[in-house]
Amino acid sequence: MANQYPALFSPIKIGSMEVKNRIAMMPMGVFSPRLMGPNGAYTKDGADYYIERAKGGVGLIITGLLPVGWLPKGHGPGDQGEGFNKYVEQQKYLAEGVHKYGGKVVVQITALSGRSSASASDPAACEIQNVWDPTKKNPEMTKKEIHDYIEMFANASLACKLAGIDGVEVHAVHEGYLLDQFTIANTNSRTDEYGGSLENRLRFPSEIVQAIKAKCGSDFPVLLRYSVRSYMKGFNRGALPGEEFVEFGRSLEESIVAAQKLVEAGYDALNCDNGSYDSWYWPHPPTYMPKACNLEDVKALKKYVSVPVVCAGKFDNPELANNVIAKGEIDMMGMGRPLLADPELVNKFAKGDLDNIRPCIGCHQGCLSRIFQMKDISCAVNPACGRELNYGVAKADKQKKVLIIGGGLAGMEAARVCALRGHTVDLFEKTDKMGGAFIAASAEEYKADDRRLLKWYIKQIKDLNVNIFTNKEVSKEFVNENKYDEVFVATGAVERKLNTPGFDNKKVTYAIDTLLHADIKGQNVLVVGGGLTGIEIACELGKKGKNVTVVEACDTILNSFGICAANYNMLMEMLDYYHVNVMKSTTVTKYENGVAELLTMVKNFPNIANRAKLMFTAGLGGIPKKSELKADHIVVSVGYTSDKKLYDELKGEKVHLVGDADKPENVMKAIWDAYEIARNV
C-alpha cells in the first residue's frame, strides 16, 4: 500500500536517470573474492546480493566501492585493456538483474584511502600521519598520480556505462578517505594547485567529474558521496552527538560552499552523511548513536544546493522519511545495514508490514567487522545475507518432530528455521519470558532496535505455529519419553560470580540484575569488568552523572569478540566524555564499609634494574600496588559460563548445542550457529 508513504514512494530524477522511489541502498564494501571478480566486476553471487535488494523494492542500488587503481594495469576497468572489456561483459548481469525489478544501479568508484589506508606507504593528499599507526606518515601524492587517477575514474565510468549501469558515484569527499583529505585544510598542506584555497582543495574531485562527463557524456549521472561535517576534534579524535568542540575537519559553513562548488563542477546528486575515520561512528553509527543521526546536518545542506540530496545514517523510519521528503527537506532516504538485515524491507514499507521487518541492531559484527577481515559482507541477524540463493531455507523432504530447549536468540532462531523447513516444533523456556540473556542486553533505553529484534523473533515463531511453553524446565526424562527426532539445547549461560570478600553485600549487583532491576542510588560506582557489557554500563552511569571507575584484570579493555572499530571508538570517546576512570591490570580484593580495596599490577617501572623487571614480569606480571576506592555501589560484569549440564546428559547424534550454551560470544554466533544447524535438519 504505497500511498501510506506517498512522498517516499514517488519517483525522482537524478540527472537523466529516473528512480521509481525515494529509497537508496547505501554503498558498503563488497570485495571479497567470492563476491568481486578479478576484473572488479561482481561475480554472480555478488550481483545476486544486490539483485535481491532490488527485488525487495529498493529504487536505487549504490554498490560498494570499486577501487579504480587497485587492480594491476590491464586487469580492471580503470584502463582500457583486456580487463576493461571483461569488466563490461561481467557487469552486465548486475545491470540486467536490477533492471528486471524496476530498480536503477549506480557503481561507486573510489581512489581508496590515503592516510586511512592500513599501509602507511599509500600516497595521501600530503605527507600526513596514518590513521591506524600515527607513528608513521603516508607520503604526498604526486601530480602525475593525481592525473592518472582522474583518467582511471573516467575509464571506469565508461566501462560501467557500456555494461548498462545507470551511473556512477564518486567516492569520496567523505569519511576522511583520499579525496576528502584533499578537500580539508588540516589534512592538505600542499603548496601546488591542489592545496591551499578551498577552490584548489576541491580541484581533484572537480576534475574527476569533468573527466567522467567528457568521456561518458554530459547526461551520464554522476553522484558524489559527501560528508557534510567531519566531527573531528583532531587526528584520531571524534566528537560525540551534542558535544561542544572546535571542528578540525569540514565545518557546516565550509561544507555549504564546498557542496555548491562541487555541484557547479558537474555532480548530479549528493549522497550525504557525516564523519571521518577519526570519528568513524558517524558514517557507521553503532547502537549508541541516535536514530537519523545525520538528518539535521543534511537538511541544513539541502537548502543551498539544487541537486537531489540523499540522507543516510540509522535512518530506517519510513514515516519520518516520508515527512521530510514531502517537505522538501531532503530528497531520498538512504539505508545500508537495514537492507542487510532484511532485503524485503522496502516492500514491507510499501505494504505497511512494519512488524515483520527484521531490524538491524547496529552491532557491525556481520558487516563492517567482516569487511575489514576481507570476508564476505553479511549480517549478524541474517545469516543468509550475501548468499541468499544458495544459503536460504527450503522445505525438508521429511517432516520431523523437533524440540528446542531454551527461548533465547539461538533457541528462537532454531525454532524459526525448523518451522520454515516444515517441521513440528516445540519450544520450552524455563522462565516466563522469551529472550534469555538478550532481555537484559536490550534493556538500556538506546537499545530499542535490540528490543525490536526480540519482538520480531517472538512474532515470527508464533506466526509459524511453533508450540511455545514458558515456565517449563525440561529434563532428560522428558526428552526420552517424548521421542523427538531432533533436539536443540539452547540453555544459555550463567553469569560468572566472584568470591571476593564483601561481594555478598546488597550494594553489589551483577550485570543482568543491574540492567533489569537495579536503581543505583550512590554517587560513586565501581564497575568490575571492562568487557563490552561492563563498559556500556559504565558509560550509562557516567551519563547520569555518577562518578564511575572501571577496574579490569587484563591490561586492555573491550576485548569482546567481534567488536567493530566504529563501536570501539565511540565507546572510548564516551568513557572520556563522561569522565569514567579506567584502571587496567586491576582487581578488587575486598569490599567493606563502602570501600573497595584494589590491587593493581604496575608494569611501567623504569627505575628498577632490568633483572628485577624480568623477574616481576615473568612471575607476577608487574609490581603489585594496593589502593582504596570509595564505592557506594559495585557492578560486577565478568562474563558468562556455558550451561551445558542438560546437553551433557543428552549427548547424541540428533542433539545439537547452540548459542551461549555452546560458547558465550555474541549475537552473531548465537544466530548463525542455530541457523546453520537448523537449515540442515
C-alpha positions as CSV (number, residue, x, y, z in Angstrom):
1,M,0.0,0.0,0.0
2,A,2.4,2.6,-1.3
3,N,0.1,5.5,-0.6
4,Q,0.7,5.2,3.1
5,Y,4.1,6.9,2.4
6,P,3.3,8.8,-0.9
7,A,6.3,11.0,-0.9
8,L,8.7,8.1,-0.1
9,F,7.3,6.1,-3.0
10,S,7.2,8.9,-5.5
11,P,9.7,8.9,-8.4
12,I,12.7,11.2,-8.7
13,K,15.2,12.2,-11.4
14,I,18.9,12.3,-10.8
15,G,20.3,13.9,-13.9
16,S,18.8,11.8,-16.8
17,M,18.1,8.8,-14.5
18,E,14.6,8.3,-13.2
19,V,14.3,6.3,-9.9
20,K,10.9,4.7,-9.1
21,N,11.0,5.6,-5.4
22,R,13.0,7.7,-2.9
23,I,14.8,4.8,-1.3
24,A,18.5,4.2,-2.0
25,M,20.7,1.3,-0.8
26,M,23.9,2.8,0.6
27,P,27.3,1.6,-0.6
28,M,29.0,-1.0,1.6
29,G,32.3,-2.8,0.8
30,V,31.8,-5.9,-1.3
31,F,35.2,-7.0,-2.5
32,S,35.9,-10.5,-1.1
33,P,36.9,-12.9,-3.9
34,R,33.6,-14.8,-3.8
35,L,31.7,-11.6,-4.5
36,M,34.0,-9.5,-6.6
37,G,35.9,-11.0,-9.6
38,P,39.5,-10.4,-10.6
39,N,38.4,-7.6,-13.0
40,G,36.4,-5.7,-10.5
41,A,33.0,-6.8,-11.7
42,Y,30.7,-8.6,-9.4
43,T,30.6,-12.4,-9.6
44,K,27.1,-14.0,-9.9
45,D,27.0,-14.3,-6.1
46,G,27.9,-10.7,-5.7
47,A,25.4,-9.4,-8.2
48,D,22.7,-11.6,-6.8
49,Y,23.2,-10.0,-3.4
50,Y,22.3,-6.6,-5.0
51,I,19.6,-8.0,-7.2
52,E,17.9,-9.5,-4.1
53,R,17.6,-5.9,-2.7
54,A,16.2,-4.6,-6.0
55,K,13.7,-7.5,-5.9
56,G,12.9,-6.3,-2.3
57,G,11.8,-2.9,-3.7
58,V,14.8,-0.6,-3.5
59,G,14.7,2.1,-6.1
60,L,18.4,2.9,-6.4
61,I,21.2,0.4,-5.7
62,I,24.6,2.1,-5.0
63,T,27.2,-0.7,-4.9
64,G,30.1,-1.0,-2.6
65,L,33.3,0.7,-3.7
66,L,35.3,-0.3,-6.8
67,P,38.9,0.8,-6.4
68,V,39.9,2.2,-9.8
69,G,43.6,1.9,-9.2
70,W,43.6,-1.3,-7.1
71,L,43.8,-3.9,-9.8
72,P,47.0,-4.4,-11.8
73,K,47.3,-2.5,-15.0
74,G,45.3,-4.1,-17.8
75,H,43.2,-6.2,-15.3
76,G,40.4,-3.7,-14.4
77,P,38.2,-1.0,-15.8
78,G,40.5,1.8,-14.8
79,D,42.4,1.4,-18.1
80,Q,41.2,0.3,-21.4
81,G,42.9,-3.1,-21.7
82,E,41.6,-6.6,-21.6
83,G,40.3,-6.2,-18.1
84,F,38.2,-3.2,-19.2
85,N,36.4,-5.4,-21.7
86,K,36.0,-8.3,-19.3
87,Y,34.5,-5.9,-16.7
88,V,31.9,-4.7,-19.2
89,E,30.8,-8.2,-20.1
90,Q,30.7,-9.5,-16.5
91,Q,28.9,-6.4,-15.0
92,K,26.0,-6.7,-17.5
93,Y,24.5,-9.4,-15.3
94,L,24.2,-7.0,-12.4
95,A,22.6,-4.2,-14.5
96,E,20.1,-6.6,-16.2
97,G,19.2,-8.2,-12.8
98,V,18.5,-4.9,-11.1
99,H,16.6,-3.5,-14.1
100,K,14.4,-6.6,-14.1
101,Y,12.8,-5.4,-10.9
102,G,12.5,-1.8,-12.0
103,G,15.5,-0.6,-10.0
104,K,18.4,1.5,-11.0
105,V,22.0,0.7,-10.2
106,V,25.0,3.0,-9.7
107,V,28.5,1.7,-9.2
108,Q,30.6,3.5,-6.6
109,I,34.2,4.2,-7.8
110,T,37.0,5.2,-5.5
111,A,40.6,6.2,-5.1
112,L,40.6,4.5,-1.8
113,S,42.3,5.6,1.4
114,G,45.3,7.9,1.7
115,R,46.0,8.3,5.4
116,S,43.2,5.9,6.3
117,S,44.9,3.1,4.5
118,A,46.3,0.1,6.5
119,S,49.5,0.7,4.7
120,A,51.5,3.9,5.5
121,S,53.1,3.6,2.1
122,D,50.0,4.6,0.2
123,P,50.0,8.2,-1.0
124,A,47.8,10.8,0.7
125,A,46.9,14.4,-0.1
126,C,50.1,15.4,1.7
127,E,52.7,13.9,4.0
128,I,50.5,13.1,7.0
129,Q,50.1,10.8,9.9
130,N,48.5,7.4,9.3
131,V,45.1,6.7,11.0
132,W,46.0,3.2,12.1
133,D,49.6,3.8,13.0
134,P,50.1,7.6,13.9
135,T,53.8,7.0,14.4
136,K,54.1,6.6,10.6
137,K,53.3,9.1,7.8
138,N,51.8,8.5,4.4
139,P,53.7,10.2,1.5
140,E,52.3,13.1,-0.6
141,M,50.6,12.0,-3.8
142,T,52.4,13.4,-6.9
143,K,50.6,15.4,-9.6
144,K,51.2,12.5,-12.0
145,E,49.4,10.1,-9.6
146,I,46.5,12.6,-9.4
147,H,46.2,12.8,-13.1
148,D,46.4,9.1,-13.5
149,Y,43.6,8.7,-11.0
150,I,41.4,11.1,-12.9
151,E,41.9,9.1,-16.1
152,M,41.1,5.9,-14.3
153,F,37.9,7.3,-12.8
154,A,36.8,8.3,-16.3
155,N,37.7,4.9,-17.8
156,A,35.9,3.0,-15.1
157,S,32.8,5.2,-15.6
158,L,32.8,4.4,-19.3
159,A,33.1,0.7,-18.5
160,C,30.1,1.0,-16.2
161,K,28.1,2.8,-18.9
162,L,28.9,0.2,-21.6
163,A,27.8,-2.5,-19.1
164,G,24.4,-0.9,-18.8
165,I,25.0,0.5,-15.3
166,D,22.9,3.7,-14.8
167,G,25.5,5.9,-13.4
168,V,28.5,6.1,-11.0
169,E,29.1,7.5,-7.6
170,V,32.5,9.1,-6.9
171,H,33.8,8.1,-3.5
172,A,34.6,10.2,-1.7
173,V,34.6,13.7,-0.4
174,H,33.6,11.5,2.5
175,E,34.7,9.8,5.7
176,G,38.2,11.1,5.6
177,Y,39.2,9.0,2.5
178,L,41.7,10.3,0.0
179,L,39.6,12.8,-1.8
180,D,38.2,14.0,1.5
181,Q,41.8,14.6,2.7
182,F,42.4,16.8,-0.3
183,T,39.4,19.0,0.5
184,I,40.1,19.6,4.2
185,A,42.6,22.3,5.2
186,N,44.0,20.4,8.1
187,T,44.7,17.3,6.1
188,N,46.1,19.1,3.0
189,S,49.2,21.2,3.3
190,R,50.1,21.1,-0.4
191,T,51.5,24.2,-1.9
192,D,50.6,23.4,-5.6
193,E,47.3,23.9,-7.3
194,Y,45.7,21.0,-5.4
195,G,46.2,22.7,-2.0
196,G,45.7,26.0,-0.2
197,S,42.4,27.7,-1.0
198,L,39.1,25.8,-0.9
199,E,38.9,26.1,-4.7
200,N,42.3,24.4,-5.0
201,R,41.4,21.8,-2.5
202,L,38.3,20.9,-4.4
203,R,40.2,20.7,-7.7
204,F,40.8,16.9,-7.6
205,P,37.1,15.8,-7.2
206,S,36.1,18.6,-9.6
207,E,38.4,17.4,-12.3
208,I,37.2,13.8,-11.8
209,V,33.6,14.6,-12.6
210,Q,34.6,16.8,-15.5
211,A,36.7,13.9,-16.9
212,I,33.8,11.5,-16.5
213,K,31.3,13.8,-18.2
214,A,33.8,14.3,-21.1
215,K,34.2,10.6,-21.6
216,C,30.6,9.4,-20.9
217,G,28.5,12.3,-22.0
218,S,27.0,15.2,-20.0
219,D,23.8,13.2,-19.4
220,F,25.6,10.3,-17.7
221,P,24.6,10.6,-14.0
222,V,27.5,11.1,-11.5
223,L,26.7,11.2,-7.8
224,L,29.1,12.2,-5.0
225,R,29.4,10.5,-1.7
226,Y,29.7,13.5,0.7
227,S,30.3,14.1,4.4
228,V,28.5,17.2,5.4
229,R,30.6,17.6,8.6
230,S,33.7,15.8,9.7
231,Y,33.0,15.8,13.5
232,M,36.8,15.8,14.1
233,K,38.4,17.2,17.3
234,G,41.8,16.4,15.8
235,F,43.6,13.4,14.4
236,N,42.1,10.2,15.7
237,R,39.6,12.1,17.9
238,G,35.9,12.3,17.1
239,A,33.2,14.4,18.6
240,L,30.0,12.9,20.1
241,P,26.4,14.0,19.3
242,G,25.7,17.1,21.3
243,E,29.4,17.7,22.3
244,E,30.8,21.2,22.0
245,F,34.0,21.2,20.1
246,V,36.1,23.1,17.6
247,E,35.8,21.5,14.1
248,F,39.2,20.2,12.9
249,G,37.8,18.9,9.6
250,R,35.0,20.3,7.5
251,S,32.5,22.6,9.2
252,L,28.9,23.0,8.1
253,E,29.6,26.6,7.0
254,E,32.5,25.5,4.7
255,S,30.6,22.4,3.6
256,I,27.8,24.5,2.2
257,V,30.3,26.4,0.0
258,A,32.1,23.2,-1.0
259,A,28.9,21.4,-1.9
260,Q,27.8,24.3,-4.2
261,K,31.2,24.3,-6.0
262,L,31.1,20.6,-6.5
263,V,27.6,20.8,-7.9
264,E,28.8,23.5,-10.2
265,A,31.6,21.2,-11.3
266,G,29.0,18.7,-12.6
267,Y,27.8,16.3,-9.8
268,D,24.2,15.3,-10.2
269,A,23.4,14.4,-6.6
270,L,24.9,14.4,-3.2
271,N,24.8,11.2,-1.1
272,C,25.3,12.5,2.4
273,D,26.1,11.5,5.9
274,N,28.8,12.8,8.3
275,G,32.1,11.9,9.9
276,S,35.6,10.6,9.1
277,Y,37.9,7.8,10.1
278,D,38.7,10.0,13.1
279,S,35.0,9.9,14.0
280,W,34.1,6.6,12.5
281,Y,30.9,6.2,14.4
282,W,29.2,9.0,12.4
283,P,29.4,7.3,8.9
284,H,29.0,3.8,10.6
285,P,26.7,4.6,13.5
286,P,26.6,1.9,16.3
287,T,23.7,1.2,18.5
288,Y,24.8,4.1,20.8
289,M,24.2,6.7,18.1
290,P,20.7,8.4,17.9
291,K,18.4,7.5,15.1
292,A,18.7,9.5,11.9
293,C,21.9,11.0,13.4
294,N,22.9,12.9,10.2
295,L,19.5,14.2,9.2
296,E,19.7,17.7,10.7
297,D,23.0,18.4,9.0
298,V,21.8,17.1,5.7
299,K,18.7,19.1,5.9
300,A,20.8,22.2,6.6
301,L,22.9,21.5,3.4
302,K,19.9,20.8,1.2
303,K,18.7,24.4,1.5
304,Y,21.8,25.5,-0.5
305,V,22.1,23.1,-3.4
306,S,19.9,22.5,-6.4
307,V,20.6,18.7,-7.0
308,P,18.9,15.8,-5.2
309,V,20.3,15.1,-1.7
310,V,20.3,11.6,-0.1
311,C,20.5,11.2,3.7
312,A,21.9,8.1,5.4
313,G,22.8,7.1,8.9
314,K,20.5,4.9,11.2
315,F,17.7,6.2,9.0
316,D,15.1,3.4,8.9
317,N,11.8,5.1,9.8
318,P,9.6,5.3,6.8
319,E,7.2,7.8,8.4
320,L,10.0,10.2,9.2
321,A,11.5,9.8,5.8
322,N,8.1,10.4,4.1
323,N,7.6,13.6,6.1
324,V,11.0,15.2,5.5
325,I,10.8,14.3,1.8
326,A,7.3,15.7,1.5
327,K,8.5,19.0,3.0
328,G,11.4,19.1,0.5
329,E,14.0,18.9,3.4
330,I,15.8,16.0,1.7
331,D,15.1,14.1,-1.5
332,M,15.9,10.4,-0.7
333,M,16.2,8.0,2.2
334,G,19.5,6.1,2.3
335,M,19.8,2.8,4.1
336,G,22.7,0.4,4.3
337,R,22.7,-2.2,7.1
338,P,18.9,-2.3,7.5
339,L,18.8,-3.8,3.9
340,L,21.3,-6.4,5.0
341,A,19.1,-7.5,7.9
342,D,16.0,-7.6,5.7
343,P,16.3,-7.4,1.9
344,E,12.5,-7.2,1.7
345,L,12.4,-4.1,3.8
346,V,11.2,-1.7,1.1
347,N,8.3,-4.0,0.0
348,K,7.3,-4.2,3.7
349,F,7.3,-0.4,3.9
350,A,5.0,-0.3,0.9
351,K,2.6,-2.9,2.4
352,G,2.7,-1.2,5.8
353,D,4.0,-4.5,7.2
354,L,6.4,-2.9,9.7
355,D,6.1,-5.6,12.4
356,N,7.6,-8.2,10.1
357,I,10.8,-6.2,9.3
358,R,13.9,-7.9,10.8
359,P,15.8,-4.9,12.3
360,C,19.5,-4.0,12.2
361,I,20.8,-3.7,15.7
362,G,23.9,-1.7,14.9
363,C,26.4,-4.3,16.1
364,H,28.6,-4.3,12.9
365,Q,29.5,-7.9,13.6
366,G,28.4,-9.3,10.3
367,C,29.1,-6.3,8.1
368,L,31.9,-3.8,8.9
369,S,33.9,-6.2,11.0
370,R,33.8,-8.9,8.3
371,I,34.6,-6.4,5.5
372,F,37.8,-5.4,7.3
373,Q,38.7,-9.1,7.6
374,M,38.3,-9.3,3.8
375,K,35.4,-11.7,4.3
376,D,32.0,-11.7,2.6
377,I,29.7,-8.9,3.7
378,S,26.8,-10.4,5.7
379,C,24.7,-9.6,8.8
380,A,24.7,-10.9,12.3
381,V,20.9,-11.2,12.4
382,N,20.5,-12.5,8.8
383,P,23.0,-15.4,8.1
384,A,21.8,-15.7,4.5
385,C,22.8,-12.1,3.6
386,G,25.3,-12.2,0.7
387,R,24.4,-15.8,-0.1
388,E,20.6,-15.7,-0.5
389,L,20.3,-18.0,-3.4
390,N,22.5,-20.8,-2.0
391,Y,22.1,-20.5,1.7
392,G,18.4,-20.0,2.2
393,V,15.8,-22.2,3.9
394,A,14.0,-24.8,1.9
395,K,11.2,-27.2,2.9
396,A,12.6,-30.5,4.3
397,D,11.9,-33.8,2.5
398,K,10.6,-35.3,5.7
399,Q,8.7,-33.6,8.5
400,K,10.2,-34.1,11.9
401,K,9.3,-33.5,15.5
402,V,11.8,-31.0,16.9
403,L,12.4,-29.9,20.5
404,I,14.0,-26.6,21.3
405,I,15.2,-26.2,24.9
406,G,15.7,-22.5,25.7
407,G,14.0,-19.4,24.4
408,G,16.9,-17.1,23.9
409,L,18.1,-15.8,20.5
410,A,19.7,-19.1,19.5
411,G,16.6,-21.1,20.6
412,M,14.2,-18.9,18.7
413,E,16.3,-18.8,15.6
414,A,16.5,-22.6,15.6
415,A,12.7,-22.8,16.1
416,R,12.0,-20.3,13.3
417,V,14.2,-22.1,10.8
418,C,12.9,-25.6,11.7
419,A,9.4,-24.3,11.4
420,L,10.2,-22.8,7.9
421,R,11.5,-26.2,7.0
422,G,8.1,-27.7,7.7
423,H,8.8,-29.4,11.0
424,T,6.7,-29.6,14.1
425,V,8.5,-27.5,16.7
426,D,8.1,-27.5,20.5
427,L,10.0,-24.7,22.3
428,F,10.4,-24.8,26.1
429,E,11.6,-21.9,28.1
430,K,12.1,-22.2,31.9
431,T,11.2,-18.6,32.6
432,D,8.0,-16.6,31.9
433,K,9.6,-14.6,29.0
434,M,11.2,-15.3,25.7
435,G,14.6,-13.8,25.0
436,G,17.0,-15.2,27.6
437,A,20.1,-13.0,28.4
438,F,19.2,-10.7,25.5
439,I,16.4,-9.3,27.5
440,A,18.9,-7.7,29.9
441,A,21.3,-6.9,27.0
442,S,18.5,-4.9,25.3
443,A,17.4,-3.1,28.5
444,E,19.2,0.2,28.1
445,E,17.0,3.0,26.6
446,Y,19.2,3.4,23.4
447,K,18.8,-0.3,22.6
448,A,15.3,0.0,21.0
449,D,16.4,-2.0,18.0
450,D,17.5,-4.9,20.2
451,R,14.0,-4.9,21.7
452,R,12.6,-4.7,18.2
453,L,14.6,-7.8,17.3
454,L,13.1,-9.7,20.3
455,K,9.6,-8.7,19.3
456,W,10.3,-9.8,15.7
457,Y,11.5,-13.2,16.8
458,I,8.5,-13.8,19.1
459,K,6.1,-12.8,16.3
460,Q,7.9,-15.0,13.7
461,I,7.8,-18.2,15.8
462,K,4.2,-17.5,16.8
463,D,3.1,-16.9,13.2
464,L,4.9,-20.1,12.2
465,N,2.8,-22.1,14.8
466,V,5.8,-23.0,17.0
467,N,4.4,-24.6,20.2
468,I,5.7,-22.3,22.9
469,F,5.8,-23.5,26.6
470,T,7.0,-21.0,29.2
471,N,7.8,-21.6,32.8
472,K,8.7,-25.2,31.8
473,E,12.0,-26.7,32.6
474,V,13.0,-29.7,30.5
475,S,14.6,-32.8,32.0
476,K,16.5,-35.8,30.4
477,E,13.5,-38.0,31.3
478,F,11.1,-35.7,29.5
479,V,13.2,-35.8,26.3
480,N,13.5,-39.5,26.4
481,E,9.8,-40.0,27.0
482,N,8.6,-37.8,24.1
483,K,10.8,-39.3,21.4
484,Y,11.8,-36.2,19.5
485,D,13.6,-36.6,16.1
486,E,15.9,-33.6,16.7
487,V,16.8,-31.7,19.9
488,F,18.4,-28.3,20.2
489,V,19.9,-27.4,23.5
490,A,19.9,-23.6,23.8
491,T,20.1,-23.4,27.6
492,G,22.3,-20.3,27.5
493,A,24.9,-19.3,30.1
494,V,25.1,-18.2,33.7
495,E,26.9,-15.1,34.9
496,R,30.4,-15.7,36.4
497,K,30.4,-15.0,40.1
498,L,33.4,-13.7,42.2
499,N,34.1,-14.9,45.7
500,T,35.7,-11.6,46.6
501,P,35.1,-10.8,50.3
502,G,32.3,-8.4,50.7
503,F,30.6,-9.1,47.3
504,D,27.6,-10.7,49.1
505,N,26.7,-7.1,50.1
506,K,23.3,-5.8,48.8
507,K,25.2,-2.9,47.3
508,V,26.9,-5.3,44.9
509,T,24.9,-6.3,41.8
510,Y,25.8,-8.4,38.8
511,A,25.3,-7.2,35.2
512,I,21.9,-8.8,34.4
513,D,20.3,-7.7,37.7
514,T,21.8,-4.2,37.3
515,L,20.4,-3.9,33.8
516,L,16.9,-5.2,34.7
517,H,16.3,-4.1,38.2
518,A,18.9,-2.0,40.0
519,D,18.2,1.6,40.9
520,I,21.7,2.7,41.9
521,K,21.4,5.5,44.5
522,G,25.0,6.1,45.4
523,Q,27.2,8.7,43.6
524,N,30.4,6.7,43.5
525,V,30.1,3.5,41.4
526,L,32.7,0.8,40.7
527,V,32.3,-1.4,37.7
528,V,34.3,-4.7,37.9
529,G,35.0,-5.9,34.3
530,G,36.0,-3.9,31.2
531,G,34.3,-6.1,28.6
532,L,31.5,-4.8,26.4
533,T,28.7,-5.0,28.9
534,G,30.8,-3.5,31.7
535,I,31.8,-0.6,29.6
536,E,28.3,0.0,28.3
537,I,27.0,0.1,31.9
538,A,29.8,2.4,33.0
539,C,29.0,4.9,30.2
540,E,25.4,4.9,31.0
541,L,26.1,5.6,34.7
542,G,28.6,8.3,33.7
543,K,25.9,9.8,31.5
544,K,23.6,10.0,34.6
545,G,26.2,12.0,36.4
546,K,27.7,9.2,38.6
547,N,31.4,9.1,39.4
548,V,32.4,5.8,37.7
549,T,35.5,3.8,37.9
550,V,36.1,0.6,35.9
551,V,38.6,-2.0,37.0
552,E,39.7,-4.6,34.6
553,A,42.1,-7.5,35.4
554,C,43.6,-7.6,31.9
555,D,45.8,-4.8,30.5
556,T,43.3,-3.9,27.8
557,I,39.5,-3.3,27.8
558,L,36.8,-4.1,25.3
559,N,38.3,-7.5,24.4
560,S,34.8,-8.7,23.4
561,F,34.8,-10.9,20.3
562,G,33.8,-9.2,17.1
563,I,33.6,-5.6,18.3
564,C,34.0,-3.3,15.4
565,A,36.4,-0.3,15.4
566,A,33.4,2.1,15.0
567,N,31.7,0.8,18.1
568,Y,35.0,0.6,20.0
569,N,36.0,4.2,19.1
570,M,32.6,5.6,20.2
571,L,32.8,3.8,23.5
572,M,36.3,5.1,24.1
573,E,35.1,8.6,23.4
574,M,32.1,8.1,25.7
575,L,34.4,7.0,28.5
576,D,36.3,10.2,28.1
577,Y,33.3,12.4,27.7
578,Y,31.5,11.1,30.8
579,H,34.8,11.1,32.9
580,V,34.8,7.4,33.5
581,N,38.1,6.4,35.2
582,V,39.5,3.1,33.9
583,M,42.1,1.1,35.9
584,K,43.6,-1.8,33.9
585,S,45.5,-4.7,35.3
586,T,43.5,-4.2,38.5
587,T,41.3,-6.5,40.7
588,V,39.2,-5.9,43.8
589,T,40.5,-7.9,46.7
590,K,37.9,-6.8,49.3
591,Y,34.8,-4.6,49.8
592,E,33.9,-3.4,53.2
593,N,32.2,-0.3,54.7
594,G,31.8,1.3,51.3
595,V,35.4,1.0,50.4
596,A,36.9,-1.3,47.8
597,E,40.5,-2.5,48.2
598,L,42.2,-2.7,44.9
599,L,45.4,-4.5,43.6
600,T,47.0,-3.1,40.5
601,M,49.9,-4.8,38.7
602,V,52.1,-1.9,37.7
603,K,54.1,-2.8,34.6
604,N,55.9,0.5,34.0
605,F,58.8,0.6,36.4
606,P,61.7,2.4,34.6
607,N,63.7,2.9,37.8
608,I,64.1,-0.8,38.6
609,A,67.0,-2.8,37.3
610,N,66.3,-4.9,34.2
611,R,66.8,-8.1,36.1
612,A,64.1,-7.1,38.6
613,K,61.8,-6.1,35.7
614,L,62.1,-9.5,34.1
615,M,61.5,-11.2,37.4
616,F,58.3,-9.3,38.2
617,T,57.1,-9.6,34.6
618,A,57.6,-13.3,34.4
619,G,56.4,-14.1,37.9
620,L,53.7,-11.6,38.8
621,G,53.0,-9.7,35.6
622,G,54.2,-6.5,37.3
623,I,54.7,-4.9,40.7
624,P,51.6,-5.2,43.0
625,K,50.3,-1.8,44.2
626,K,47.5,-1.6,46.7
627,S,44.9,1.3,46.8
628,E,41.5,2.0,48.1
629,L,38.4,3.5,46.4
630,K,35.2,4.7,47.9
631,A,32.3,2.8,46.2
632,D,28.7,3.4,47.2
633,H,27.8,0.6,44.7
634,I,29.6,-2.1,42.8
635,V,28.5,-3.6,39.5
636,V,30.2,-6.9,38.5
637,S,30.3,-7.8,34.9
638,V,32.9,-10.5,34.4
639,G,31.4,-12.7,31.7
640,Y,29.4,-15.9,31.4
641,T,29.9,-19.6,31.7
642,S,28.0,-22.0,29.4
643,D,25.2,-24.0,30.9
644,K,25.9,-27.4,29.3
645,K,24.5,-29.7,32.1
646,L,21.5,-30.9,30.2
647,Y,23.4,-31.3,26.9
648,D,26.0,-33.5,28.7
649,E,23.1,-35.7,29.9
650,L,21.5,-35.9,26.4
651,K,24.5,-36.1,24.1
652,G,23.7,-38.0,20.9
653,E,23.8,-37.7,17.1
654,K,20.5,-35.8,17.0
655,V,21.2,-33.5,19.9
656,H,22.6,-30.0,19.0
657,L,24.2,-27.5,21.2
658,V,23.7,-23.9,20.1
659,G,24.2,-20.3,21.3
660,D,25.7,-19.3,24.6
661,A,25.3,-22.9,25.9
662,D,28.0,-23.8,23.4
663,K,30.2,-20.8,23.9
664,P,29.2,-17.3,25.2
665,E,30.3,-14.9,22.5
666,N,28.0,-12.5,20.7
667,V,24.7,-12.2,18.9
668,M,26.1,-13.2,15.6
669,K,27.5,-16.5,16.8
670,A,24.2,-17.4,18.6
671,I,22.1,-16.8,15.5
672,W,24.5,-18.1,12.9
673,D,25.2,-21.4,14.7
674,A,21.4,-22.1,15.2
675,Y,20.7,-21.2,11.5
676,E,23.5,-23.4,10.2
677,I,22.3,-26.5,12.0
678,A,18.5,-25.9,11.7
679,R,18.6,-25.3,7.9
680,N,20.0,-28.8,7.5
681,V,17.6,-30.6,9.9
